[in-house]
Amino acid sequence: MGYRSRQLTRIVDTIHFAPSKASRMVQAADLVAFLHHRIKSRADTDPRAKRANESLWERIADKVSGYSGCWRP
């Protein structure tokens, strides 16, 4: 199925979880995911927190790409 069908040959069969302290890149991804969740869930009611989150997001938004959703294997 799809535009051009082909066999997928580079699929990792398991997902490995790692603590953020093990890698700066994992820690960065955790921070981006956390910030995105805070903004989308509207968890903050304090206007100062909202402004701070939006200010942080403005700094990284153009560097973030991908799908925003939940992956269910």
PDB file with SEQRES, HELIX, SHEET and CRYST1 records, atoms N, CA, C and O in Angstrom:
SEQRES   1 A   73  MET GLY TYR ARG SER ARG GLN LEU THR ARG ILE VAL ASP          
SEQRES   2 A   73  THR ILE HIS PHE ALA PRO SER LYS ALA SER ARG MET VAL          
SEQRES   3 A   73  GLN ALA ALA ASP LEU VAL ALA PHE LEU HIS HIS ARG ILE          
SEQRES   4 A   73  LYS SER ARG ALA ASP THR ASP PRO ARG ALA LYS ARG ALA          
SEQRES   5 A   73  ASN GLU SER LEU TRP GLU ARG ILE ALA ASP LYS VAL SER          
SEQRES   6 A   73  GLY TYR SER GLY CYS TRP ARG PRO                              
HELIX    1 AA1 SER A   20  ALA A   22  5                                   3    
HELIX    2 AA2 ARG A   24  SER A   41  1                                  18    
HELIX    3 AA3 PRO A   47  ILE A   60  1                                  14    
HELIX    4 AA4 ALA A   61  LYS A   63  5                                   3    
CRYST1    1.000    1.000    1.000  90.00  90.00  90.00 P 1           1          
ATOM      1  N   MET A   1       0.838  -1.180   0.000  1.00  0.00           N  
ATOM      2  CA  MET A   1       0.000   0.000   0.000  1.00  0.00           C  
ATOM      3  C   MET A   1       0.882   1.243   0.000  1.00  0.00           C  
ATOM      4  O   MET A   1       2.045   1.188   0.401  1.00  0.00           O  
ATOM      5  N   GLY A   2       0.343   2.326  -0.437  1.00  0.00           N  
ATOM      6  CA  GLY A   2       1.085   3.573  -0.440  1.00  0.00           C  
ATOM      7  C   GLY A   2       1.447   4.001  -1.843  1.00  0.00           C  
ATOM      8  O   GLY A   2       1.090   3.350  -2.825  1.00  0.00           O  
ATOM      9  N   TYR A   3       2.149   5.089  -1.917  1.00  0.00           N  
ATOM     10  CA  TYR A   3       2.511   5.657  -3.210  1.00  0.00           C  
ATOM     11  C   TYR A   3       3.378   4.691  -4.008  1.00  0.00           C  
ATOM     12  O   TYR A   3       3.075   4.377  -5.159  1.00  0.00           O  
ATOM     13  N   ARG A   4       4.448   4.227  -3.397  1.00  0.00           N  
ATOM     14  CA  ARG A   4       5.316   3.235  -4.017  1.00  0.00           C  
ATOM     15  C   ARG A   4       5.625   2.174  -2.980  1.00  0.00           C  
ATOM     16  O   ARG A   4       6.384   2.415  -2.042  1.00  0.00           O  
ATOM     17  N   SER A   5       5.049   1.029  -3.145  1.00  0.00           N  
ATOM     18  CA  SER A   5       5.260  -0.005  -2.134  1.00  0.00           C  
ATOM     19  C   SER A   5       6.691  -0.516  -2.195  1.00  0.00           C  
ATOM     20  O   SER A   5       7.283  -0.628  -3.269  1.00  0.00           O  
ATOM     21  N   ARG A   6       7.230  -0.820  -1.035  1.00  0.00           N  
ATOM     22  CA  ARG A   6       8.554  -1.410  -0.939  1.00  0.00           C  
ATOM     23  C   ARG A   6       8.682  -2.081   0.417  1.00  0.00           C  
ATOM     24  O   ARG A   6       7.955  -1.749   1.353  1.00  0.00           O  
ATOM     25  N   GLN A   7       9.577  -2.992   0.518  1.00  0.00           N  
ATOM     26  CA  GLN A   7       9.797  -3.703   1.765  1.00  0.00           C  
ATOM     27  C   GLN A   7      10.635  -2.835   2.700  1.00  0.00           C  
ATOM     28  O   GLN A   7      11.659  -2.279   2.303  1.00  0.00           O  
ATOM     29  N   LEU A   8      10.185  -2.729   3.938  1.00  0.00           N  
ATOM     30  CA  LEU A   8      10.927  -1.952   4.933  1.00  0.00           C  
ATOM     31  C   LEU A   8      12.010  -2.847   5.518  1.00  0.00           C  
ATOM     32  O   LEU A   8      11.719  -3.914   6.059  1.00  0.00           O  
ATOM     33  N   THR A   9      13.252  -2.410   5.409  1.00  0.00           N  
ATOM     34  CA  THR A   9      14.372  -3.257   5.845  1.00  0.00           C  
ATOM     35  C   THR A   9      15.098  -2.728   7.072  1.00  0.00           C  
ATOM     36  O   THR A   9      15.968  -3.410   7.614  1.00  0.00           O  
ATOM     37  N   ARG A  10      14.760  -1.544   7.511  1.00  0.00           N  
ATOM     38  CA  ARG A  10      15.486  -0.954   8.646  1.00  0.00           C  
ATOM     39  C   ARG A  10      14.547  -0.629   9.800  1.00  0.00           C  
ATOM     40  O   ARG A  10      14.467   0.513  10.252  1.00  0.00           O  
ATOM     41  N   ILE A  11      13.860  -1.623  10.254  1.00  0.00           N  
ATOM     42  CA  ILE A  11      12.931  -1.460  11.366  1.00  0.00           C  
ATOM     43  C   ILE A  11      13.569  -2.042  12.628  1.00  0.00           C  
ATOM     44  O   ILE A  11      14.054  -3.173  12.619  1.00  0.00           O  
ATOM     45  N   VAL A  12      13.567  -1.282  13.684  1.00  0.00           N  
ATOM     46  CA  VAL A  12      14.061  -1.773  14.964  1.00  0.00           C  
ATOM     47  C   VAL A  12      12.923  -2.525  15.624  1.00  0.00           C  
ATOM     48  O   VAL A  12      11.808  -2.013  15.716  1.00  0.00           O  
ATOM     49  N   ASP A  13      13.195  -3.724  16.080  1.00  0.00           N  
ATOM     50  CA  ASP A  13      12.120  -4.559  16.613  1.00  0.00           C  
ATOM     51  C   ASP A  13      11.731  -4.239  18.046  1.00  0.00           C  
ATOM     52  O   ASP A  13      10.658  -4.648  18.488  1.00  0.00           O  
ATOM     53  N   THR A  14      12.555  -3.531  18.776  1.00  0.00           N  
ATOM     54  CA  THR A  14      12.220  -3.178  20.152  1.00  0.00           C  
ATOM     55  C   THR A  14      12.536  -1.707  20.398  1.00  0.00           C  
ATOM     56  O   THR A  14      13.400  -1.119  19.748  1.00  0.00           O  
ATOM     57  N   ILE A  15      11.831  -1.146  21.331  1.00  0.00           N  
ATOM     58  CA  ILE A  15      12.083   0.233  21.743  1.00  0.00           C  
ATOM     59  C   ILE A  15      12.889   0.172  23.031  1.00  0.00           C  
ATOM     60  O   ILE A  15      12.550  -0.571  23.952  1.00  0.00           O  
ATOM     61  N   HIS A  16      13.933   0.940  23.086  1.00  0.00           N  
ATOM     62  CA  HIS A  16      14.778   0.975  24.279  1.00  0.00           C  
ATOM     63  C   HIS A  16      14.588   2.313  24.977  1.00  0.00           C  
ATOM     64  O   HIS A  16      14.700   3.372  24.359  1.00  0.00           O  
ATOM     65  N   PHE A  17      14.304   2.253  26.251  1.00  0.00           N  
ATOM     66  CA  PHE A  17      14.140   3.465  27.041  1.00  0.00           C  
ATOM     67  C   PHE A  17      15.433   3.728  27.806  1.00  0.00           C  
ATOM     68  O   PHE A  17      16.091   2.798  28.272  1.00  0.00           O  
ATOM     69  N   ALA A  18      15.780   4.982  27.926  1.00  0.00           N  
ATOM     70  CA  ALA A  18      17.006   5.355  28.627  1.00  0.00           C  
ATOM     71  C   ALA A  18      16.714   6.546  29.519  1.00  0.00           C  
ATOM     72  O   ALA A  18      15.898   7.402  29.178  1.00  0.00           O  
ATOM     73  N   PRO A  19      17.381   6.599  30.661  1.00  0.00           N  
ATOM     74  CA  PRO A  19      17.207   7.776  31.513  1.00  0.00           C  
ATOM     75  C   PRO A  19      17.822   9.004  30.851  1.00  0.00           C  
ATOM     76  O   PRO A  19      18.820   8.902  30.137  1.00  0.00           O  
ATOM     77  N   SER A  20      17.228  10.147  31.091  1.00  0.00           N  
ATOM     78  CA  SER A  20      17.707  11.386  30.477  1.00  0.00           C  
ATOM     79  C   SER A  20      19.156  11.671  30.829  1.00  0.00           C  
ATOM     80  O   SER A  20      19.897  12.229  30.019  1.00  0.00           O  
ATOM     81  N   LYS A  21      19.561  11.294  32.021  1.00  0.00           N  
ATOM     82  CA  LYS A  21      20.928  11.609  32.429  1.00  0.00           C  
ATOM     83  C   LYS A  21      21.972  10.837  31.617  1.00  0.00           C  
ATOM     84  O   LYS A  21      23.159  11.160  31.667  1.00  0.00           O  
ATOM     85  N   ALA A  22      21.531   9.819  30.869  1.00  0.00           N  
ATOM     86  CA  ALA A  22      22.464   9.023  30.079  1.00  0.00           C  
ATOM     87  C   ALA A  22      22.890   9.724  28.798  1.00  0.00           C  
ATOM     88  O   ALA A  22      23.918   9.373  28.219  1.00  0.00           O  
ATOM     89  N   SER A  23      22.122  10.709  28.345  1.00  0.00           N  
ATOM     90  CA  SER A  23      22.431  11.347  27.067  1.00  0.00           C  
ATOM     91  C   SER A  23      21.863  12.760  27.028  1.00  0.00           C  
ATOM     92  O   SER A  23      20.711  12.989  27.396  1.00  0.00           O  
ATOM     93  N   ARG A  24      22.672  13.685  26.586  1.00  0.00           N  
ATOM     94  CA  ARG A  24      22.175  15.061  26.454  1.00  0.00           C  
ATOM     95  C   ARG A  24      21.075  15.161  25.405  1.00  0.00           C  
ATOM     96  O   ARG A  24      20.164  15.979  25.538  1.00  0.00           O  
ATOM     97  N   MET A  25      21.152  14.334  24.364  1.00  0.00           N  
ATOM     98  CA  MET A  25      20.128  14.376  23.321  1.00  0.00           C  
ATOM     99  C   MET A  25      18.792  13.819  23.839  1.00  0.00           C  
ATOM    100  O   MET A  25      17.730  14.344  23.506  1.00  0.00           O  
ATOM    101  N   VAL A  26      18.847  12.770  24.643  1.00  0.00           N  
ATOM    102  CA  VAL A  26      17.620  12.238  25.246  1.00  0.00           C  
ATOM    103  C   VAL A  26      17.034  13.285  26.188  1.00  0.00           C  
ATOM    104  O   VAL A  26      15.821  13.492  26.218  1.00  0.00           O  
ATOM    105  N   GLN A  27      17.895  13.940  26.950  1.00  0.00           N  
ATOM    106  CA  GLN A  27      17.429  14.982  27.860  1.00  0.00           C  
ATOM    107  C   GLN A  27      16.788  16.132  27.087  1.00  0.00           C  
ATOM    108  O   GLN A  27      15.759  16.662  27.508  1.00  0.00           O  
ATOM    109  N   ALA A  28      17.378  16.518  25.976  1.00  0.00           N  
ATOM    110  CA  ALA A  28      16.810  17.594  25.156  1.00  0.00           C  
ATOM    111  C   ALA A  28      15.450  17.187  24.602  1.00  0.00           C  
ATOM    112  O   ALA A  28      14.512  17.983  24.614  1.00  0.00           O  
ATOM    113  N   ALA A  29      15.339  15.956  24.117  1.00  0.00           N  
ATOM    114  CA  ALA A  29      14.061  15.472  23.593  1.00  0.00           C  
ATOM    115  C   ALA A  29      13.001  15.442  24.690  1.00  0.00           C  
ATOM    116  O   ALA A  29      11.846  15.792  24.447  1.00  0.00           O  
ATOM    117  N   ASP A  30      13.387  15.026  25.892  1.00  0.00           N  
ATOM    118  CA  ASP A  30      12.452  15.034  27.025  1.00  0.00           C  
ATOM    119  C   ASP A  30      11.959  16.444  27.322  1.00  0.00           C  
ATOM    120  O   ASP A  30      10.769  16.653  27.558  1.00  0.00           O  
ATOM    121  N   LEU A  31      12.868  17.406  27.310  1.00  0.00           N  
ATOM    122  CA  LEU A  31      12.486  18.787  27.600  1.00  0.00           C  
ATOM    123  C   LEU A  31      11.542  19.350  26.539  1.00  0.00           C  
ATOM    124  O   LEU A  31      10.577  20.040  26.866  1.00  0.00           O  
ATOM    125  N   VAL A  32      11.820  19.056  25.286  1.00  0.00           N  
ATOM    126  CA  VAL A  32      10.946  19.528  24.205  1.00  0.00           C  
ATOM    127  C   VAL A  32       9.565  18.899  24.334  1.00  0.00           C  
ATOM    128  O   VAL A  32       8.551  19.584  24.203  1.00  0.00           O  
ATOM    129  N   ALA A  33       9.526  17.586  24.592  1.00  0.00           N  
ATOM    130  CA  ALA A  33       8.238  16.893  24.741  1.00  0.00           C  
ATOM    131  C   ALA A  33       7.462  17.439  25.939  1.00  0.00           C  
ATOM    132  O   ALA A  33       6.249  17.634  25.859  1.00  0.00           O  
ATOM    133  N   PHE A  34       8.159  17.685  27.043  1.00  0.00           N  
ATOM    134  CA  PHE A  34       7.511  18.220  28.241  1.00  0.00           C  
ATOM    135  C   PHE A  34       6.932  19.600  27.973  1.00  0.00           C  
ATOM    136  O   PHE A  34       5.790  19.881  28.338  1.00  0.00           O  
ATOM    137  N   LEU A  35       7.720  20.461  27.336  1.00  0.00           N  
ATOM    138  CA  LEU A  35       7.256  21.816  27.042  1.00  0.00           C  
ATOM    139  C   LEU A  35       6.064  21.782  26.091  1.00  0.00           C  
ATOM    140  O   LEU A  35       5.086  22.502  26.292  1.00  0.00           O  
ATOM    141  N   HIS A  36       6.143  20.957  25.066  1.00  0.00           N  
ATOM    142  CA  HIS A  36       5.036  20.828  24.111  1.00  0.00           C  
ATOM    143  C   HIS A  36       3.762  20.379  24.826  1.00  0.00           C  
ATOM    144  O   HIS A  36       2.680  20.910  24.578  1.00  0.00           O  
ATOM    145  N   HIS A  37       3.903  19.400  25.711  1.00  0.00           N  
ATOM    146  CA  HIS A  37       2.739  18.906  26.459  1.00  0.00           C  
ATOM    147  C   HIS A  37       2.151  19.996  27.351  1.00  0.00           C  
ATOM    148  O   HIS A  37       0.931  20.150  27.415  1.00  0.00           O  
ATOM    149  N   ARG A  38       3.006  20.754  28.041  1.00  0.00           N  
ATOM    150  CA  ARG A  38       2.519  21.828  28.919  1.00  0.00           C  
ATOM    151  C   ARG A  38       1.711  22.861  28.140  1.00  0.00           C  
ATOM    152  O   ARG A  38       0.679  23.340  28.611  1.00  0.00           O  
ATOM    153  N   ILE A  39       2.187  23.197  26.953  1.00  0.00           N  
ATOM    154  CA  ILE A  39       1.495  24.205  26.156  1.00  0.00           C  
ATOM    155  C   ILE A  39       0.184  23.646  25.614  1.00  0.00           C  
ATOM    156  O   ILE A  39      -0.853  24.305  25.703  1.00  0.00           O  
ATOM    157  N   LYS A  40       0.219  22.440  25.054  1.00  0.00           N  
ATOM    158  CA  LYS A  40      -0.984  21.861  24.434  1.00  0.00           C  
ATOM    159  C   LYS A  40      -2.054  21.489  25.463  1.00  0.00           C  
ATOM    160  O   LYS A  40      -3.246  21.594  25.175  1.00  0.00           O  
ATOM    161  N   SER A  41      -1.645  21.060  26.650  1.00  0.00           N  
ATOM    162  CA  SER A  41      -2.623  20.642  27.668  1.00  0.00           C  
ATOM    163  C   SER A  41      -3.201  21.827  28.438  1.00  0.00           C  
ATOM    164  O   SER A  41      -4.168  21.681  29.186  1.00  0.00           O  
ATOM    165  N   ARG A  42      -2.599  23.001  28.249  1.00  0.00           N  
ATOM    166  CA  ARG A  42      -3.024  24.202  28.970  1.00  0.00           C  
ATOM    167  C   ARG A  42      -3.011  23.975  30.489  1.00  0.00           C  
ATOM    168  O   ARG A  42      -3.897  24.432  31.211  1.00  0.00           O  
ATOM    169  N   ALA A  43      -1.994  23.266  30.941  1.00  0.00           N  
ATOM    170  CA  ALA A  43      -1.869  22.908  32.354  1.00  0.00           C  
ATOM    171  C   ALA A  43      -1.556  24.116  33.236  1.00  0.00           C  
ATOM    172  O   ALA A  43      -1.891  24.130  34.420  1.00  0.00           O  
ATOM    173  N   ASP A  44      -0.921  25.113  32.661  1.00  0.00           N  
ATOM    174  CA  ASP A  44      -0.543  26.286  33.448  1.00  0.00           C  
ATOM    175  C   ASP A  44      -1.664  27.311  33.456  1.00  0.00           C  
ATOM    176  O   ASP A  44      -2.202  27.677  32.411  1.00  0.00           O  
ATOM    177  N   THR A  45      -2.001  27.762  34.646  1.00  0.00           N  
ATOM    178  CA  THR A  45      -3.035  28.793  34.771  1.00  0.00           C  
ATOM    179  C   THR A  45      -2.426  30.167  35.047  1.00  0.00           C  
ATOM    180  O   THR A  45      -3.067  31.194  34.823  1.00  0.00           O  
ATOM    181  N   ASP A  46      -1.202  30.178  35.527  1.00  0.00           N  
ATOM    182  CA  ASP A  46      -0.515  31.435  35.816  1.00  0.00           C  
ATOM    183  C   ASP A  46      -0.051  32.065  34.498  1.00  0.00           C  
ATOM    184  O   ASP A  46       0.659  31.424  33.724  1.00  0.00           O  
ATOM    185  N   PRO A  47      -0.445  33.307  34.242  1.00  0.00           N  
ATOM    186  CA  PRO A  47      -0.047  33.963  32.994  1.00  0.00           C  
ATOM    187  C   PRO A  47       1.471  34.063  32.819  1.00  0.00           C  
ATOM    188  O   PRO A  47       1.965  34.039  31.691  1.00  0.00           O  
ATOM    189  N   ARG A  48       2.209  34.173  33.917  1.00  0.00           N  
ATOM    190  CA  ARG A  48       3.671  34.250  33.823  1.00  0.00           C  
ATOM    191  C   ARG A  48       4.246  32.936  33.307  1.00  0.00           C  
ATOM    192  O   ARG A  48       5.173  32.932  32.498  1.00  0.00           O  
ATOM    193  N   ALA A  49       3.694  31.827  33.777  1.00  0.00           N  
ATOM    194  CA  ALA A  49       4.150  30.511  33.307  1.00  0.00           C  
ATOM    195  C   ALA A  49       3.824  30.337  31.827  1.00  0.00           C  
ATOM    196  O   ALA A  49       4.639  29.822  31.061  1.00  0.00           O  
ATOM    197  N   LYS A  50       2.636  30.767  31.433  1.00  0.00           N  
ATOM    198  CA  LYS A  50       2.251  30.683  30.015  1.00  0.00           C  
ATOM    199  C   LYS A  50       3.204  31.469  29.140  1.00  0.00           C  
ATOM    200  O   LYS A  50       3.650  30.984  28.100  1.00  0.00           O  
ATOM    201  N   ARG A  51       3.517  32.689  29.565  1.00  0.00           N  
ATOM    202  CA  ARG A  51       4.439  33.529  28.792  1.00  0.00           C  
ATOM    203  C   ARG A  51       5.829  32.899  28.718  1.00  0.00           C  
ATOM    204  O   ARG A  51       6.469  32.914  27.667  1.00  0.00           O  
ATOM    205  N   ALA A  52       6.287  32.350  29.832  1.00  0.00           N  
ATOM    206  CA  ALA A  52       7.613  31.726  29.856  1.00  0.00           C  
ATOM    207  C   ALA A  52       7.651  30.519  28.920  1.00  0.00           C  
ATOM    208  O   ALA A  52       8.608  30.351  28.164  1.00  0.00           O  
ATOM    209  N   ASN A  53       6.618  29.681  28.966  1.00  0.00           N  
ATOM    210  CA  ASN A  53       6.569  28.511  28.086  1.00  0.00           C  
ATOM    211  C   ASN A  53       6.516  28.925  26.620  1.00  0.00           C  
ATOM    212  O   ASN A  53       7.209  28.348  25.782  1.00  0.00           O  
ATOM    213  N   GLU A  54       5.701  29.914  26.315  1.00  0.00           N  
ATOM    214  CA  GLU A  54       5.591  30.382  24.931  1.00  0.00           C  
ATOM    215  C   GLU A  54       6.903  30.994  24.448  1.00  0.00           C  
ATOM    216  O   GLU A  54       7.279  30.835  23.286  1.00  0.00           O  
ATOM    217  N   SER A  55       7.591  31.686  25.337  1.00  0.00           N  
ATOM    218  CA  SER A  55       8.880  32.275  24.984  1.00  0.00           C  
ATOM    219  C   SER A  55       9.907  31.181  24.688  1.00  0.00           C  
ATOM    220  O   SER A  55      10.668  31.281  23.726  1.00  0.00           O  
ATOM    221  N   LEU A  56       9.923  30.144  25.517  1.00  0.00           N  
ATOM    222  CA  LEU A  56      10.826  29.021  25.277  1.00  0.00           C  
ATOM    223  C   LEU A  56      10.484  28.320  23.967  1.00  0.00           C  
ATOM    224  O   LEU A  56      11.372  27.972  23.188  1.00  0.00           O  
ATOM    225  N   TRP A  57       9.184  28.115  23.731  1.00  0.00           N  
ATOM    226  CA  TRP A  57       8.758  27.413  22.516  1.00  0.00           C  
ATOM    227  C   TRP A  57       9.147  28.205  21.263  1.00  0.00           C  
ATOM    228  O   TRP A  57       9.535  27.617  20.254  1.00  0.00           O  
ATOM    229  N   GLU A  58       9.044  29.523  21.324  1.00  0.00           N  
ATOM    230  CA  GLU A  58       9.430  30.356  20.177  1.00  0.00           C  
ATOM    231  C   GLU A  58      10.896  30.138  19.799  1.00  0.00           C  
ATOM    232  O   GLU A  58      11.255  30.216  18.624  1.00  0.00           O  
ATOM    233  N   ARG A  59      11.732  29.868  20.785  1.00  0.00           N  
ATOM    234  CA  ARG A  59      13.156  29.652  20.523  1.00  0.00           C  
ATOM    235  C   ARG A  59      13.435  28.335  19.805  1.00  0.00           C  
ATOM    236  O   ARG A  59      14.410  28.226  19.061  1.00  0.00           O  
ATOM    237  N   ILE A  60      12.584  27.340  20.025  1.00  0.00           N  
ATOM    238  CA  ILE A  60      12.871  26.014  19.464  1.00  0.00           C  
ATOM    239  C   ILE A  60      11.881  25.559  18.400  1.00  0.00           C  
ATOM    240  O   ILE A  60      12.128  24.558  17.727  1.00  0.00           O  
ATOM    241  N   ALA A  61      10.776  26.260  18.233  1.00  0.00           N  
ATOM    242  CA  ALA A  61       9.702  25.798  17.355  1.00  0.00           C  
ATOM    243  C   ALA A  61      10.173  25.495  15.936  1.00  0.00           C  
ATOM    244  O   ALA A  61       9.747  24.503  15.345  1.00  0.00           O  
ATOM    245  N   ASP A  62      11.036  26.325  15.388  1.00  0.00           N  
ATOM    246  CA  ASP A  62      11.483  26.091  14.012  1.00  0.00           C  
ATOM    247  C   ASP A  62      12.452  24.923  13.896  1.00  0.00           C  
ATOM    248  O   ASP A  62      12.765  24.487  12.788  1.00  0.00           O  
ATOM    249  N   LYS A  63      12.929  24.416  15.022  1.00  0.00           N  
ATOM    250  CA  LYS A  63      13.839  23.274  15.031  1.00  0.00           C  
ATOM    251  C   LYS A  63      13.105  21.961  15.310  1.00  0.00           C  
ATOM    252  O   LYS A  63      13.687  20.880  15.210  1.00  0.00           O  
ATOM    253  N   VAL A  64      11.830  22.066  15.659  1.00  0.00           N  
ATOM    254  CA  VAL A  64      11.037  20.888  15.993  1.00  0.00           C  
ATOM    255  C   VAL A  64      10.199  20.518  14.796  1.00  0.00           C  
ATOM    256  O   VAL A  64       9.482  21.356  14.249  1.00  0.00           O  
ATOM    257  N   SER A  65      10.282  19.274  14.389  1.00  0.00           N  
ATOM    258  CA  SER A  65       9.447  18.807  13.292  1.00  0.00           C  
ATOM    259  C   SER A  65       8.934  17.418  13.651  1.00  0.00           C  
ATOM    260  O   SER A  65       9.464  16.752  14.541  1.00  0.00           O  
ATOM    261  N   GLY A  66       7.922  17.008  12.963  1.00  0.00           N  
ATOM    262  CA  GLY A  66       7.421  15.667  13.204  1.00  0.00           C  
ATOM    263  C   GLY A  66       5.939  15.652  13.461  1.00  0.00           C  
ATOM    264  O   GLY A  66       5.236  16.643  13.262  1.00  0.00           O  
ATOM    265  N   TYR A  67       5.498  14.548  13.890  1.00  0.00           N  
ATOM    266  CA  TYR A  67       4.084  14.287  14.095  1.00  0.00           C  
ATOM    267  C   TYR A  67       3.739  14.506  15.547  1.00  0.00           C  
ATOM    268  O   TYR A  67       4.472  14.073  16.436  1.00  0.00           O  
ATOM    269  N   SER A  68       2.641  15.168  15.795  1.00  0.00           N  
ATOM    270  CA  SER A  68       2.186  15.383  17.157  1.00  0.00           C  
ATOM    271  C   SER A  68       1.008  14.475  17.418  1.00  0.00           C  
ATOM    272  O   SER A  68      -0.114  14.769  17.005  1.00  0.00           O  
ATOM    273  N   GLY A  69       1.247  13.407  18.080  1.00  0.00           N  
ATOM    274  CA  GLY A  69       0.177  12.458  18.363  1.00  0.00           C  
ATOM    275  C   GLY A  69       0.701  11.304  19.209  1.00  0.00           C  
ATOM    276  O   GLY A  69       1.790  11.367  19.778  1.00  0.00           O  
ATOM    277  N   CYS A  70      -0.071  10.296  19.273  1.00  0.00           N  
ATOM    278  CA  CYS A  70       0.288   9.135  20.070  1.00  0.00           C  
ATOM    279  C   CYS A  70       0.510   7.941  19.149  1.00  0.00           C  
ATOM    280  O   CYS A  70      -0.341   7.618  18.321  1.00  0.00           O  
ATOM    281  N   TRP A  71       1.652   7.296  19.299  1.00  0.00           N  
ATOM    282  CA  TRP A  71       1.972   6.121  18.486  1.00  0.00           C  
ATOM    283  C   TRP A  71       1.504   4.879  19.229  1.00  0.00           C  
ATOM    284  O   TRP A  71       1.867   4.657  20.384  1.00  0.00           O  
ATOM    285  N   ARG A  72       0.714   4.095  18.571  1.00  0.00           N  
ATOM    286  CA  ARG A  72       0.242   2.829  19.145  1.00  0.00           C  
ATOM    287  C   ARG A  72       0.684   1.694  18.243  1.00  0.00           C  
ATOM    288  O   ARG A  72       0.167   1.543  17.136  1.00  0.00           O  
ATOM    289  N   PRO A  73       1.640   0.892  18.705  1.00  0.00           N  
ATOM    290  CA  PRO A  73       2.165  -0.179  17.856  1.00  0.00           C  
ATOM    291  C   PRO A  73       1.117  -1.241  17.550  1.00  0.00           C  
ATOM    292  O   PRO A  73       1.405  -2.208  16.846  1.00  0.00           O  
TER     293      PRO A  73                                                      
END                                                                             
